[in-house]
Amino acid sequence: MYWQDVMAADYAVPNDRALPDLTEELVRGLASTNPQIRDSLAYPTLATWLERGVYDDLLPGFGDGLCAGLAYGLGEDGTDTVFRRSFTALTLAEVIHRDNAEFLVHDEVVMRWGDRLATWLLRERDLRGYVPDCGWAHVVAHGADAIGALARSRHCDAGVLRALLDVLADRVVKETPYRWVHEEHDRVAHAVMTILHRNMLTSDELERWLKPVAALAAQQPVMHETLPEWPTPSVFNARGVLHALLSQLAIGVKGFPIPGDDELFGRPIETRADLLLMVTEAVRSSQPYIYRPAANNSHS
């Protein structure tokens, strides 16, 4: 009832308890297996307080404290620890959004958060999306959102953006038993688009990044080979990311509603024409029995 009253009061910070105590309880809530506590209470309260500047004077320490949750149970698969890791990443994205909007944190602090995020996302084994009775785990989506928030940072130069792209590619091609069926493809592609909109990377660098994803997506089953499923989850995921990226390149994307975001996504991607050709060819090669060969593009 206490936190329901807080939400009913438009998330006003209570004055009957110390902020550190309130924060500690909310951060514990990020690990709850009850979606009403995790999704509907703890995360939106922390996100709202971050957006309103409640933690502005504490942001470096708050972000560092959150990072500890990324290592909690890391390496486990199918256990309840996934919720703390995943919702820690989502909340850390809100911390980074706040710094993007108000310029509150030194570059070494943000880069430290980025290292922790990248390490977690690449080592994470539990890639479940929706978990019956517990709600969303959504590790890949939340990880991609956090990478996207980081990619908007003024602290990111071309080298950092290149590293973030590599993290996303490595996550896509990493072997997993989980098929991404809850819009993870779109969220990964959106993080890639955020990086592209910074216009700091060359077409050659982007082609190098695309190669491992395209190669995995282009895998085909050996004739007469007995497989438990095809495409395998990893091939399925790579193809999904390529399709999502092609759609977003063709249609365009909207960003998160933070100051300066409209300006970022209002700028055209300078390498868009080259990328459209590269990604189109990758999609074509992934399913040549469906898509027309490039040489026959002028025919119906």
Secondary structure, DSSP 8 states (H G I E B T S, - for coil): -HHHHHHHTTT---SSS-HHHHHHHHHHHTT-S-HHHIIIIIHHHHHHHHHTTTTGGGHHHHHHHHHGGGGTTTT--SSTTHHHHHHHHHHHHHHHHHHHHH--S-HHHHHHHHHHHHHHHHH-----SEETTTEE--HHHHHHHHHHHHHT-TT--HHHHHHHHHHHHHHHHS--S----SSHHHHHHHHHHHHHTT--S-HHHHHHHHHHHHHHHT----TT---SSSS-HHHHHHHHHHHHHHHHHHH-----SSTTHHHHHHS--TTHHHHHHHHHHHHHHH-TTTS--GGGTT--
